[in-house]
């Protein structure tokens, strides 16, 4: 006796799913179009695109522009500067944010909601408003010679890291606090019964359960800090300390700019963020879909 065939989806539902997939495909291609055009242009000589246009069929494709962009812009040292800013900035932001989120959501401290509102409100402040006050402040904060050549916080990577952490902390606290509230309180109560202190409750119980949320936030934070251009330009006066986003300026000529070469440089600059997303893709998607279903 054969099992009955599973009922097929109604035609209306199939058409609805097809429409949703078509819409998502169109949106994805819209967002990918600038990147695909940059990659396409970086593989073609400028003379060819100048004569036939950027949307013409290619006559010659090569990777010469990538080598030229990497060498001419001195991109290796700028890559290192951006990593020195982004990696410690992300780790410090997630560590401090998880601390505050744990205190607000799990310890039930007095004024926790107000504290969370203060951290969240910090994201509403436009960054450009405090550029001048921070510039004056960093010029007055002394640092030892082994931390800063200028003996102040200005013109040091510490200034950029501090600003990045300060501005990104509120968003991370907001996300992690709301995520920690969804964790079963029985797990924490069981840890308390077993004699776990506050540090053990945070480090050994709560933080491992927040791995998807931390991975999602880490991916976003690395992208934002790595791609930032404003703070490096404001607080770093020496060209050798600037982040990699500023290296693209070295590919612009005084009287002529090869935009195909500039496109190759832009693709090279974007590679680390793409690599980080691919490495954390599974955790990133899991963090985005948390709370989407019950059970």
Phi, psi and omega per residue, in radians:
X1 nan 2.137 -3.098
X2 -1.465 2.573 3.123
X3 -1.299 2.538 3.115
X4 -1.132 2.497 -3.135
X5 -1.188 2.514 3.138
X6 -1.172 2.421 3.141
X7 -1.122 2.379 3.123
X8 -1.390 2.740 -3.136
X9 -1.167 2.501 3.103
X10 -0.998 2.634 3.137
X11 -0.999 -0.653 -3.130
X12 -1.097 -0.700 3.141
X13 -1.198 -0.688 3.104
X14 -1.096 -0.722 3.112
X15 -1.140 -0.644 3.115
X16 -1.118 -0.754 3.110
X17 -1.123 -0.691 3.112
X18 -1.100 -0.714 3.122
X19 -1.135 -0.686 3.119
X20 -1.140 -0.786 3.129
X21 -1.123 -0.659 3.113
X22 -1.135 -0.721 3.125
X23 -1.139 -0.789 -3.141
X24 -1.124 -0.642 3.091
X25 -1.123 -0.743 3.121
X26 -1.108 -0.744 3.121
X27 -1.119 -0.743 3.138
X28 -1.082 -0.780 3.126
X29 -1.143 -0.595 3.107
X30 -1.103 -0.751 3.137
X31 -1.280 -0.541 -3.119
X32 -1.449 -0.305 -3.044
X33 -0.981 -0.825 3.128
X34 -1.067 -0.699 3.131
X35 -1.170 -0.746 3.131
X36 -1.128 -0.671 3.109
X37 -1.162 -0.670 3.104
X38 -1.123 -0.751 3.112
X39 -1.106 -0.751 -3.141
X40 -1.097 -0.747 -3.133
X41 -1.208 -0.591 -3.101
X42 -1.212 -0.300 -3.134
X43 -1.610 -0.062 -3.060
X44 -2.027 2.565 3.058
X45 -1.152 2.576 -3.120
X46 -1.098 -0.635 -3.121
X47 -1.079 -0.605 -3.132
X48 -1.209 -0.795 3.141
X49 -1.231 -0.551 3.092
X50 -1.164 -0.573 -3.114
X51 -1.484 -0.642 -3.012
X52 -2.011 -0.161 -3.141
X53 1.658 2.771 -3.093
X54 -1.295 -0.364 -3.098
X55 -1.737 0.251 3.110
X56 -1.518 2.878 3.098
X57 -1.242 2.495 -3.076
X58 -1.322 2.514 2.991
X59 -1.754 -0.491 -3.083
X60 -2.606 2.287 3.122
X61 -2.178 2.401 3.134
X62 -2.765 2.914 3.095
X63 -1.791 0.304 -3.069
X64 -1.095 -0.636 -3.105
X65 -1.121 -0.563 -3.126
X66 -1.178 -0.759 3.086
X67 -1.122 -0.740 -3.139
X68 -1.149 -0.700 -3.138
X69 -1.152 -0.706 -3.123
X70 -1.169 -0.677 -3.087
X71 -1.381 -0.843 -3.037
X72 -1.161 -0.562 -3.103
X73 -1.543 -0.133 -3.055
X74 1.065 0.735 -2.927
X75 -1.185 -0.400 -3.061
X76 -1.086 -0.804 -3.121
X77 -1.222 -0.562 3.108
X78 -1.241 -0.611 3.035
X79 -1.023 -0.789 -3.132
X80 -1.097 -0.719 3.109
X81 -1.057 -0.763 -3.131
X82 -1.150 -0.672 3.111
X83 -1.191 -0.655 3.098
X84 -1.117 -0.537 3.100
X85 -1.419 -0.824 -2.967
X86 -1.322 -0.799 -3.041
X87 -1.131 -0.946 3.073
X88 -1.103 -0.594 3.128
X89 -1.098 -0.744 3.131
X90 -1.164 -0.829 -3.117
X91 -1.086 -0.760 -3.136
X92 -1.180 -0.682 3.126
X93 -1.119 -0.808 -3.134
X94 -1.166 -0.653 3.137
X95 -1.141 -0.872 -3.132
X96 -1.173 -0.707 -3.129
X97 -1.140 -0.699 3.113
X98 -1.167 -0.579 3.064
X99 -1.042 -0.934 -3.099
X100 -1.141 -0.756 -3.134
X101 -1.073 -0.685 3.112
X102 -1.123 -0.749 -3.139
X103 -1.146 -0.688 -3.090
X104 -1.279 -0.712 -2.972
X105 -1.679 -0.464 -3.012
X106 -1.951 -0.473 -3.075
X107 -1.670 -0.186 3.123
X108 0.959 0.858 3.123
X109 -1.261 2.728 -3.137
X110 -1.224 2.322 -3.126
X111 1.334 0.363 -3.101
X112 -1.136 -0.689 3.128
X113 -1.139 -0.708 3.107
X114 -1.107 -0.735 3.119
X115 -1.084 -0.713 3.107
X116 -1.136 -0.671 3.102
X117 -1.136 -0.646 3.125
X118 -1.137 -0.782 3.132
X119 -1.122 -0.692 -3.137
X120 -1.203 -0.668 -3.129
X121 -1.136 -0.417 3.112
X122 -1.091 -0.455 3.110
X123 -1.277 -0.301 -3.102
X124 -1.455 -0.170 -3.121
X125 -1.427 2.129 3.110
X126 -1.089 2.343 -3.084
X127 -1.098 -0.623 -3.068
X128 -1.149 -0.346 -3.086
X129 -1.173 -0.589 -3.038
X130 -1.855 0.296 3.122
X131 -1.082 -0.867 -3.109
X132 -1.147 -0.830 3.090
X133 -1.023 -0.705 3.133
X134 -1.191 -0.636 3.107
X135 -1.065 -0.788 3.124
X136 -1.167 -0.731 -3.109
X137 -1.127 -0.804 -3.098
X138 -1.167 -0.457 3.073
X139 -1.275 -0.256 -3.110
X140 -1.857 -0.106 3.125
X141 -1.588 1.994 -3.101
X142 -1.375 2.562 3.052
X143 -2.342 2.605 3.085
X144 -1.146 2.831 -3.041
X145 -1.092 -0.514 -3.110
X146 -1.371 -0.127 3.073
X147 -1.831 -0.449 -3.092
X148 -2.668 2.294 3.092
X149 -1.179 -0.521 -3.122
X150 -1.470 -0.067 -3.110
X151 1.133 0.179 3.028
X152 -2.313 2.995 3.139
X153 -1.243 -0.437 3.086
X154 -1.180 2.564 -3.121
X155 1.101 0.650 3.037
X156 -2.426 2.681 3.110
X157 -1.161 -0.369 3.103
X158 -1.061 -0.631 -3.134
X159 -1.131 -0.764 -3.135
X160 -1.165 -0.737 3.125
X161 -1.095 -0.753 -3.122
X162 -1.082 -0.754 -3.132
X163 -1.184 -0.722 3.121
X164 -1.070 -0.782 3.137
X165 -1.116 -0.759 -3.097
X166 -1.096 -0.723 -3.078
X167 -1.380 -0.481 -3.108
X168 -1.601 -0.208 -3.056
X169 -1.117 -0.729 -3.081
X170 -1.079 -0.764 3.137
X171 -1.104 -0.746 -3.119
X172 -1.178 -0.683 3.094
X173 -1.074 -0.765 -3.135
X174 -1.059 -0.811 -3.103
X175 -1.190 -0.814 -3.079
X176 -1.208 -0.635 3.124
X177 -1.117 -0.748 3.109
X178 -1.186 -0.585 3.094
X179 -1.224 -0.745 -3.115
X180 -1.127 -0.478 3.101
X181 -1.173 -0.393 -3.136
X182 -1.453 -0.205 -3.136
X183 -1.262 2.462 3.134
X184 -1.058 2.211 3.138
X185 -1.202 -0.373 -3.142
X186 -1.080 -0.538 3.131
X187 -1.132 -0.775 3.134
X188 -1.181 -0.672 3.119
X189 -1.147 -0.656 3.083
X190 -1.128 -0.664 3.103
X191 -1.146 -0.664 3.118
X192 -1.137 -0.710 3.102
X193 -1.084 -0.625 3.130
X194 -1.352 0.011 3.069
X195 1.653 0.262 -3.137
X196 -1.278 2.287 3.053
X197 -1.393 -3.048 -3.106
X198 -1.102 -0.744 -3.137
X199 -1.113 -0.751 3.117
X200 -1.147 -0.643 3.086
X201 -1.100 -0.650 -3.135
X202 -1.352 -0.936 -2.953
X203 -1.383 -0.679 -3.005
X204 -1.747 -0.317 -3.098
X205 -1.961 -0.987 -3.002
X206 -1.343 -0.813 -3.031
X207 -1.091 -0.732 3.088
X208 -1.062 -0.554 3.126
X209 -1.284 -0.289 -3.119
X210 -1.647 0.207 -3.069
X211 -1.006 -0.781 3.103
X212 -1.077 -0.741 3.134
X213 -1.150 -0.701 3.119
X214 -1.145 -0.673 3.114
X215 -1.148 -0.744 3.119
X216 -1.109 -0.789 3.121
X217 -1.165 -0.680 3.127
X218 -1.074 -0.695 3.103
X219 -1.109 -0.806 3.137
X220 -1.144 -0.778 -3.104
X221 -1.125 -0.720 3.116
X222 -1.090 -0.721 3.134
X223 -1.098 -0.783 -3.103
X224 -1.186 -0.783 -3.114
X225 -1.228 -0.678 -3.126
X226 -1.177 -0.666 -3.088
X227 -1.487 -0.067 -3.091
X228 -1.167 2.463 3.140
X229 -2.143 -0.505 -3.016
X230 -1.127 -0.933 -2.994
X231 -1.194 -0.637 3.074
X232 -1.113 -0.656 3.139
X233 -1.222 -0.564 -3.080
X234 -1.413 -0.766 -2.955
X235 -1.785 -0.015 3.122
X236 -2.099 2.086 -3.119
X237 -1.693 -0.437 3.131
X238 -1.514 2.304 -3.088
X239 -1.111 -0.506 -3.110
X240 -1.239 -0.222 -3.123
X241 -1.760 -0.079 -3.048
X242 -1.206 2.666 3.103
X243 -1.271 3.017 -3.014
X244 -1.185 -0.458 3.119
X245 -1.073 -0.480 3.118
X246 -1.368 -0.282 -3.136
X247 -1.128 -0.428 3.134
X248 -1.125 -0.466 3.098
X249 -1.125 -0.460 3.131
X250 -1.239 -0.239 3.131
X251 -1.631 -0.033 3.123
X252 -1.666 2.167 3.113
X253 -1.408 2.907 -3.139
X254 -1.258 -0.641 -3.099
X255 -2.048 -0.268 -3.086
X256 -2.582 2.422 3.112
X257 -2.182 2.137 3.061
X258 -1.464 1.784 -3.046
X259 -1.249 -0.390 3.029
X260 -1.211 -0.674 3.052
X261 -1.156 -0.689 3.104
X262 -1.138 -0.634 3.082
X263 -1.134 -0.704 3.096
X264 -1.104 -0.715 3.084
X265 -1.114 -0.676 3.121
X266 -1.130 -0.689 3.110
X267 -1.146 -0.706 3.103
X268 -1.104 -0.699 3.129
X269 -1.128 -0.597 -3.088
X270 -1.392 -0.242 -3.045
X271 -1.050 -0.761 -3.134
X272 -1.056 -0.691 3.134
X273 -1.177 -0.647 3.079
X274 -1.137 -0.703 3.132
X275 -1.125 -0.753 3.118
X276 -1.087 -0.722 3.121
X277 -1.116 -0.728 -3.139
X278 -1.134 -0.653 -3.132
X279 -1.232 -0.602 -3.094
X280 -1.868 0.311 -3.034
X281 -1.048 -0.764 -3.099
X282 -1.108 -0.804 3.133
X283 -1.228 -0.591 -3.139
X284 -1.123 -0.805 3.127
X285 -1.157 -0.671 3.098
X286 -1.099 -0.658 3.108
X287 -1.196 -0.605 3.130
X288 -1.258 -0.516 -3.068
X289 -1.670 0.125 3.115
X290 -1.124 2.317 3.137
X291 1.482 0.003 -3.133
X292 -1.291 -0.401 3.133
X293 -2.445 2.823 -3.139
X294 -1.904 2.661 3.087
X295 1.518 nan nan
